Amino acid sequence: MTIYALSTGPGISGVAIIRISGPQSSKVIKKLTDNELPLPRVATLRKINNVNTSELIDEAIILWFPGPESYTGEDMAEIHVHGGKAVIRAVQDEISKVENCRLAEPGEFTKLAFQNGKINLLKAESIADLISAETEIQRLQAVKIMKGKSSEKFNKLREKLLKILSFIEAKIDFPEEDLPEENLNQIKRDSTDVLEKINKILNDQKVGEIIREGFKIAIVGPTNAGKSSLLNNLSNREVAIVSETAGTTRDVIEVHLNLDGYPVIISDTAGIRDSKDEIEKKGIKLSLKKAENADLKLVVVDAKSIDFRGFLNDLLKKDAILVINKSDLLNEKLDPEVSKFNHVLISLKNNLNIDKLISKIKNNLEKKFISEEDILITRERHRQHLLQCVEHLKNFLDKNDKKDFDKGAEDLRLATRQLGMIVGKVDVEEILGNIFNDFCIGK
């Protein structure tokens, strides 16, 4: 089957690119242009015609990529037409008239590239991340993954386990041959080394996932402190309803922002107070849950009524900035206890010290999440596979008796499989290859 789709964004544009991949790609180009194929990878101007009537649709640039030297590994073509909706629709209608051609499903071109061995699973994911990147830090992370450093790391760890497994498989197949004690110790050392390296990778404070998905910031605090006003100020638009009536915000309002280069998800929450209203009580419960799961809490309080007892003290214990609002109404000195906390004095009414608050947020994010270490985990899927790998390696290392080799081999197989699933590479034949390469079986 041959697939086709618009590869540029929908809507009116100067140029639109329609991509085609599959065995009928050459036939499509010949029919649309009533001409021979252009030279491979050479931009060629051709007239695009109606297949049945030869009526001119548009003049376009054709790029021809014969497989396997193409993005998908199949014969592939790109048609660069003018970006009007009618032009795009007309060209796609003509492609659909060619036998065994259909519209591509979401991500199907990249899926073909993976299935045909042009890219691994990590690179496929990084391409998706690059397309959806909204900030520079997200773009840089996606590009780093695309370069293949993380794939290389996981593959090296996997190859090390495959090497160990090949020794054990050989012992199982040839039980009369005793493995020297030195080899047994080496197996333990190598598997322990892999385990330690994976644990180090896992101990990354989830930096990659946070950069990819956005830093979670929860605005919490008592009612009428200015939480919704702060959200509106940071968003530069009216996102939340602001009212002098206490308890206006009852549900969680989320906004995705590019905060000076950082991807941030800011949540405005219901004001925390004792309430008998069932709906408000549910909102307060959601507020506390958001605060618990946030990477950073902005605890907003009224400068005239700061009470460090109860929930406020609990919220400020970890990953929090105390935001003291309404400083324009303050006629007396602040409570000395304020100095114990990471705090900033602001006035949303007068737009005072908002830049200082943003600077504090950035500093907090940099300290907690920006690491000099290479980021290897960017999705929960990667983390779960590594955790499973660790579990299987621990099970293997718990087996000290030579008689447990067969059980140990299964633990190693499962550990290797989990690493392979990260890059989308799981192949039992590789184990056999290692055995034949490293052992003189027939001697």
Buried (B, 14 or more C-beta within 10 A) or exposed (E): EBBBBBBBEEEEBEEBBBBBBBEBBBBBBEBBBEBEBBEEEEEBEBBBBBBEEEEEBBEBBBBBBBBEEBBBBBBBBBBBBBBBEEBBEBBBEBBEEBEEBBEBEEEBBBBBBBEBEBBBBBBBBBBEBBEEBEBEBBEEBBEBBBEBBBBEBBBEBBBBBBBBBBBBBBBEEEEEEEBEEEEBEBBBEBBEEBBEBBEEBBEBEBBBBBBBBBBBBBBBBBBBBBBBBBBBBBBEEEBBEBEEEEBBBBEBBBBEBBBEEBBBBBBBBBBBBEBEEEEBBBBBEBBBEBBEEBBBBBBBBBBEEBEBEEBBEEBBEEBBBBBBBBBEEBEEEBEEEBEEBEBBBBBBEEEBBBEEBBEBBBEBBEEBBEEEEEBBBBBEEBBBBBEBBBBBBEBBBEBEEEEEBEEBBBBBBBBBBBBBBBBBBEEEEBBEEBBEEEBEEEE
